[in-house]
Amino acid sequence: MERMRPEPSQIATAMHRRGGRRMGGGGVPSAAKAPAPTPAPISAAPSQPSTSAAGAQQPKWSEVVGRKAKRAAARAAAPLPSTKRTPGPTLGKRALPGGREGVNRPLRVPKRAAVTLTVPPGSKLSYVDAFEKASTSVRKHDYENFLCTLSLSSKTRAAGFAIRAFNVEVAQVQDQIRDYKIGEMRIKFWTDALNETYRGNPPRSPVMLELYRILQKCSLSKRYFKRLIDIRLERLRNYLFLDMNEVEKYAEYSTSSIYYLMLEAHNITDINADHAASHMGKAHGIINLIRSIPHNARDRVNMLPQDTLMRHNVSTEAIFQGQMNQGLQNVIYDITSCGKLHLDVAISLKSKLDKNVDLIFLPIVCLERYINELRKVDFNVFDTRLQKRDSLLPMRVLWKKLLH
């Protein structure tokens, strides 16, 4: 009898039953997976927007997001500002490396840093603004001389503020910077600024613009401004004074030069006036040296003459620690006596001059007051009473002015 072959459907049913018994249920074996559906052919025509069940077209993205997204897209599409730095220093903003391109971030300037106040190119600056900035600088950093300059006549007051503002800017280099190379660069800036101002091309600095305006009216010698710069550069190299002769030279260059310029601003040419200005500047510079001892001691700077310290057996470390003893009192007494001697000579010479010269020497009021207060505390420069501002000083200066 011929054996019949099973149909393909019967074979598939039998395999299904055997596989189900092996898997413990009616599952489909892994080998018998359904074939993947064939992807539909891509049409060359652009796809039509999908529609909802109601047949309406889906809204666009800009309509869903709204106006806020449109503004954000407009800002993103707008070109960024140029990243090129404008020439010259700025007022306190600088493009920082690593930040977003074209964005200026504020730069924090240390309090001790000596930053030159300059004006960005393209900005407007009137001479009235330059005068206000110069007088404000003197008021902030040299209050006593601000009061004395304020008492000058209206014709010479602006010149006085310009001269003292320049001295303030140059003196800050020596007071705030101890590194010689950095200080030399700052000094070179003011040297170049002075040269350009006398050539008729002042830099965009309020002080130099005001000085340039004054030079159109007054004939001020350039050499006296140059002495203000040179002596600060010399002190940056070596701030130690070996003896009182070096202290007097420093006072002559740094302070007497100011009084010479004030005499020129008043158009006074008198040998006795120059002699009085020389002694007045030396007295003023020596007294300022004494007044700066507590401030310099905090910065561990000693500008007292070394021969006087050695004569009274006073160590530099004792000054830094603020240890007041009999030896240091004797040192202060000797230096003060030298300053008082120059002050007395200046007062005697001033009495021989015209009355219009008296206002130039108004700082005598401030110097005499400090010397008297120093005597009351027995030449203890670290006494806190000497560090307080005299609230009656404006009245004293005004009274002295009225007497003349």
C-alpha positions in Angstrom: 0.0 0.0 0.0 1.5 3.4 -1.0 2.3 5.8 1.9 0.6 9.2 1.5 2.6 12.4 2.0 1.3 14.9 4.6 0.1 18.3 3.4 2.2 21.4 4.2 -0.6 22.7 6.4 -0.6 19.5 8.4 3.2 19.8 8.9 2.8 23.4 10.1 0.1 22.4 12.6 2.2 19.6 14.0 5.2 21.8 14.5 3.0 24.4 16.2 1.8 21.8 18.7 5.2 20.4 19.4 6.7 23.9 19.9 3.8 24.8 22.2 4.4 21.8 24.4 8.2 22.7 24.6 7.4 26.3 25.6 4.8 25.3 28.1 2.1 27.3 26.4 0.7 28.5 23.1 3.6 30.9 22.4 5.2 31.4 19.0 8.9 30.2 18.8 11.5 32.8 18.1 12.3 31.3 14.7 8.7 31.7 13.5 8.4 35.5 13.8 6.3 37.4 11.4 8.1 39.0 8.5 8.7 42.8 8.8 6.4 44.9 6.7 7.8 46.3 3.5 8.2 50.1 3.7 6.1 52.1 1.3 8.0 53.7 -1.6 8.9 57.4 -1.1 7.1 59.6 -3.5 9.0 62.3 -5.3 6.3 64.8 -4.7 6.5 67.0 -1.5 4.6 65.6 1.5 1.3 67.3 2.3 0.7 68.6 5.8 -1.1 66.2 8.0 -4.7 66.9 8.8 -6.8 66.0 11.8 -9.9 63.9 11.9 -12.0 67.0 11.1 -9.7 67.7 8.1 -8.3 71.0 9.4 -4.6 71.9 8.8 -2.2 71.9 11.9 -1.0 75.4 13.0 2.5 76.5 12.3 5.2 76.6 15.1 5.5 80.4 15.2 1.7 80.6 15.7 1.8 78.1 18.6 4.8 79.7 20.4 3.5 83.3 19.8 5.2 86.7 19.9 7.8 85.7 22.5 9.3 83.1 20.1 9.3 85.5 17.3 11.2 88.1 19.3 13.7 85.4 20.4 14.2 84.3 16.8 14.7 87.9 15.8 17.4 88.5 18.5 19.1 85.3 17.5 19.1 86.3 13.8 20.4 89.8 14.5 24.2 90.3 14.0 26.3 90.6 17.1 28.2 93.8 17.8 31.8 94.1 16.6 34.4 92.5 18.9 37.1 95.0 17.9 38.4 96.9 20.9 38.2 100.7 20.7 41.6 102.4 21.1 42.5 103.8 24.5 41.5 102.8 28.0 37.9 102.5 29.1 36.0 103.6 32.2 35.9 100.1 33.8 34.6 97.7 31.1 36.7 95.4 29.0 36.0 92.4 26.8 37.0 89.4 28.9 38.6 86.4 27.2 36.5 83.2 27.1 33.2 85.1 27.3 30.5 85.3 24.7 31.7 87.0 21.5 30.8 90.6 21.4 29.6 90.9 25.0 31.3 93.3 27.4 31.4 92.3 31.0 32.2 94.6 33.9 35.8 94.4 35.1 36.3 94.7 38.9 39.2 97.1 39.6 41.0 96.6 43.0 40.7 99.6 45.3 44.5 99.8 45.5 44.9 99.9 41.7 45.9 103.2 40.2 43.4 103.7 37.4 43.7 106.7 35.2 40.4 108.4 34.6 40.2 108.7 30.8 37.2 109.2 28.5 36.3 106.7 25.8 36.8 107.9 22.2 33.7 109.4 20.7 32.1 110.6 23.9 31.5 114.3 24.5 33.4 116.0 27.3 33.1 119.8 27.8 35.7 121.9 29.6 33.1 122.4 32.4 33.1 118.7 33.0 36.9 118.6 32.9 37.1 121.4 35.6 34.6 119.5 37.8 36.5 116.3 37.5 39.8 118.0 38.3 38.4 119.8 41.3 36.7 116.7 42.6 39.9 114.8 42.4 41.7 117.4 44.5 38.8 117.5 47.0 38.9 113.7 47.4 42.6 113.2 47.7 43.9 116.6 49.0 41.2 118.2 51.0 43.2 120.9 52.8 44.7 122.2 49.6 41.2 122.0 48.1 40.0 124.5 50.7 43.0 126.8 50.1 42.6 126.7 46.3 38.9 127.4 46.6 39.8 130.6 48.4 41.8 131.9 45.4 40.4 134.6 43.1 38.1 133.5 40.4 40.8 134.3 37.7 43.4 131.9 39.2 41.2 129.3 40.9 40.9 127.1 37.8 44.6 127.2 37.3 45.2 126.2 40.9 42.9 123.2 40.6 44.5 122.1 37.4 48.0 122.2 38.9 47.0 120.4 42.1 44.9 117.8 40.1 48.0 116.9 38.0 50.1 116.6 41.2 47.4 114.3 42.7 47.4 112.0 39.7 51.2 111.7 39.6 51.5 111.3 43.4 49.0 108.3 43.3 51.4 106.4 41.2 54.0 106.5 44.0 51.5 105.9 46.8 49.6 103.0 45.3 52.2 101.1 43.2 55.3 99.5 44.7 56.4 97.5 41.6 59.0 99.6 39.8 58.2 98.4 36.2 54.5 99.0 36.6 55.1 102.4 38.2 57.5 103.3 35.4 54.9 102.6 32.8 52.4 104.8 34.7 54.9 107.6 35.0 55.7 107.3 31.3 52.0 107.7 30.5 51.9 111.1 32.4 55.2 112.1 30.8 53.8 111.5 27.3 50.5 113.2 28.3 52.4 116.3 29.5 54.5 116.4 26.3 51.4 116.0 24.1 49.5 118.7 26.0 52.2 121.2 25.5 52.3 120.3 21.8 48.6 121.2 21.6 47.2 117.6 21.5 46.1 116.7 25.0 45.0 113.1 25.7 41.4 112.4 26.6 42.0 112.8 30.3 39.9 115.4 32.3 43.0 116.6 34.1 45.0 117.1 31.0 42.1 118.7 29.1 41.7 121.2 31.9 45.4 121.8 32.0 45.4 122.4 28.3 42.7 125.0 28.7 44.6 126.8 31.4 47.8 126.8 29.2 45.8 128.9 26.7 45.5 131.6 29.3 48.5 131.3 31.6 52.2 130.7 30.8 53.2 127.8 33.0 56.7 126.4 32.8 56.8 122.8 31.7 59.9 122.1 33.8 58.0 122.3 37.0 55.5 119.8 35.9 58.4 117.6 34.8 60.0 117.8 38.2 56.8 116.6 39.8 57.1 113.5 37.6 60.8 112.9 37.9 61.0 112.9 41.7 58.2 110.3 41.9 60.1 108.1 39.5 63.2 108.5 41.5 61.4 107.5 44.7 60.0 104.4 43.0 63.5 103.2 42.4 64.6 103.9 46.0 62.2 105.3 48.5 64.8 105.4 51.4 66.1 108.8 52.5 69.7 108.7 53.8 69.6 112.1 55.5 67.5 115.3 55.8 69.2 116.8 52.7 67.5 114.2 50.6 64.2 114.9 52.3 64.5 118.6 51.6 65.3 117.8 48.0 62.3 115.6 47.7 60.1 118.4 49.2 61.6 121.0 46.9 60.8 118.9 43.8 57.4 117.6 44.9 55.9 120.6 46.7 57.9 123.7 46.0 57.3 123.2 42.3 53.6 123.5 42.9 54.1 126.9 44.6 56.3 128.1 41.7 53.5 127.2 39.3 51.0 129.0 41.4 53.1 132.1 41.3 53.3 131.9 37.5 49.5 131.5 37.3 49.2 134.8 39.2 51.8 136.3 36.9 54.2 137.1 39.8 57.9 137.4 39.0 59.7 138.3 42.2 62.9 136.8 43.6 61.6 137.1 47.2 58.4 135.3 46.2 60.4 132.5 44.7 62.5 132.3 47.8 59.3 132.2 50.0 57.8 129.5 47.7 60.9 127.4 48.1 60.8 127.4 51.9 57.1 127.0 51.9 57.3 123.9 49.7 60.0 122.4 51.9 58.0 123.0 55.0 54.9 121.5 53.5 56.7 118.5 52.1 58.4 117.7 55.4 55.2 118.0 57.4 53.4 115.8 54.9 56.1 113.2 55.4 55.4 113.2 59.1 51.7 112.9 58.6 52.1 110.0 56.3 54.0 107.8 58.9 51.0 105.9 60.2 49.8 105.2 56.6 53.2 104.1 55.4 53.7 101.9 58.5 50.7 99.9 57.6 52.2 99.3 54.2 55.6 98.6 55.7 57.2 101.6 54.1 59.7 103.8 56.0 60.5 107.2 54.5 62.2 108.7 57.5 65.9 109.7 57.1 68.2 106.8 58.1 70.8 109.0 59.8 68.2 110.4 62.2 66.9 106.9 63.0 70.4 105.7 63.7 71.2 108.7 65.9 68.3 107.9 68.2 68.6 104.1 67.9 65.2 103.5 66.4 64.6 100.4 64.3 62.4 100.2 61.2 60.4 97.3 62.6 59.4 99.4 65.6 57.9 102.0 63.3 56.0 99.3 61.4 54.6 98.0 64.6 53.6 101.4 65.8 55.6 101.2 68.9 56.0 104.8 70.2 59.0 105.3 72.4 61.3 108.1 73.5 63.7 107.5 70.6 60.9 107.7 68.0 59.5 110.8 69.6 63.0 112.4 69.3 63.1 111.5 65.6 59.7 113.1 65.0 60.8 116.2 67.0 64.0 116.6 64.9 62.1 116.3 61.6 59.3 118.6 62.7 61.8 121.2 63.9 63.4 121.2 60.4 60.0 121.8 58.8 59.1 124.5 61.3 62.3 126.3 60.5 61.4 126.4 56.8 57.9 127.5 57.7 59.1 130.4 59.8 61.4 131.6 57.0 58.5 131.4 54.5 56.3 133.5 56.8 58.9 136.2 57.3 59.5 136.4 53.5 55.8 136.5 52.8 55.4 139.6 54.9 57.6 141.5 52.5 55.5 140.7 49.5 52.3 142.3 48.1 48.9 141.4 49.6 47.8 139.5 46.4 50.5 136.9 47.1 49.1 136.0 50.6 46.4 133.7 49.2 48.9 131.5 47.6 50.4 130.7 51.0 47.1 129.9 52.7 48.3 126.3 53.5 50.3 127.9 56.3 47.1 127.7 58.3 46.9 123.9 57.9 50.6 123.4 58.7 50.6 125.6 61.8 47.5 123.8 63.1 49.1 120.3 62.6 52.3 121.3 64.3 50.4 122.6 67.3 48.3 119.4 67.6 51.5 117.4 67.3 53.0 119.2 70.3 49.9 118.6 72.3 50.2 114.8 71.9 54.0 114.9 72.7 55.0 114.1 69.1 53.1 110.8 69.0 52.3 110.5 65.3 50.2 107.4 66.0 47.7 109.3 68.2 44.2 109.0 66.7 43.5 112.6 67.4 45.9 113.6 64.6 44.1 111.4 62.1 40.7 113.2 62.4 39.7 115.9 60.0 39.3 119.3 61.6 35.7 120.4 61.1 36.6 124.0 61.8 39.3 124.1 59.1 37.1 125.8 56.5 36.3 128.6 58.9 40.0 129.0 59.8 40.9 129.3 56.1 38.1 131.7 55.4 39.1 133.8 58.5 42.7 133.9 57.3 41.5 135.0 53.9 39.4 137.8 55.3 42.3 139.1 57.4 44.2 139.7 54.2 
